[in-house]
């Protein structure tokens, strides 16, 4: 098997037929032996019922007994994938499956690269969402210890060596691009336009996206480094404003709050990225 397309889904029955049809066509358009592996993250809609009808020699389904979240379902699919190259695609059709051949070709034409990131040149989302993503990427680039390509997310392709490093690494809800970038392997990028959701609202929700962002910032060290920078800036500003109590906090209060924020950020980072995790998913 040359290529595996892994698609984690949760309650996407409304778009599942179109999703599998387009993903199947895109995988076969790469001109190699390919499979499309749909990981049903314990959906509560008709996803499981549709699996038998949509499965064929290329498309196969795996249903998880309990909900593991997007990253957990993705890693389970990556572990079960049989291809030498793995492409991960979200199940909401915001990332067009038609970009898959370009990702595969980018790796095929660059033998040094272990990862090909799909990076968004345009986001067809509302202003608050774009502002939130811009803030997240700004913090990653300013304070992160590794270079996560601007606009990269879970849509990407990677070779076996990146796959094994990903599965052997610490468990986290961090964004897939962050987990791969942390490995420090050579990469290439393919630009594309992110579409709006094909149906319904995001299954992750604002709370889930915030959790993913925090875990991603912690995984690269950006959370603790940003907290340290904020603590220094806060203390410096308070030192200037200390003579004027009505203008700001005292230096002592600012320092205590700064130390507390750094301690909390560092503790969260150690919990999210503790080094090597004994419970990492292993390739099957």
Buried (B, 14 or more C-beta within 10 A) or exposed (E): EBBBBBBBBBBBBBBBEBBBBBBBBBBBBBEBBBBBBBBBBBBEBEBBEBBEEBBEEBBBBBEBEEEBBBBBBBBBBBBBBBBBBBBBBBBBBBBBBEBBBBBBBBBBEEEEBBBBBBBBEEBEBEEEEEEBBEEBBEBBBEBBBBEBBBBBBBBBBBBBEBBBBBBBBBBBBBBBBBBBBBBEBEBBBBEBEBBEBBEEEEBBEEEBBEBBBBBBBBBBBBBBBBBBEBBEEBBEBBBEBBEEEEEBBEBEBBBBBBEEBBEEBBEBBEEBBEEEEEEBBEBE
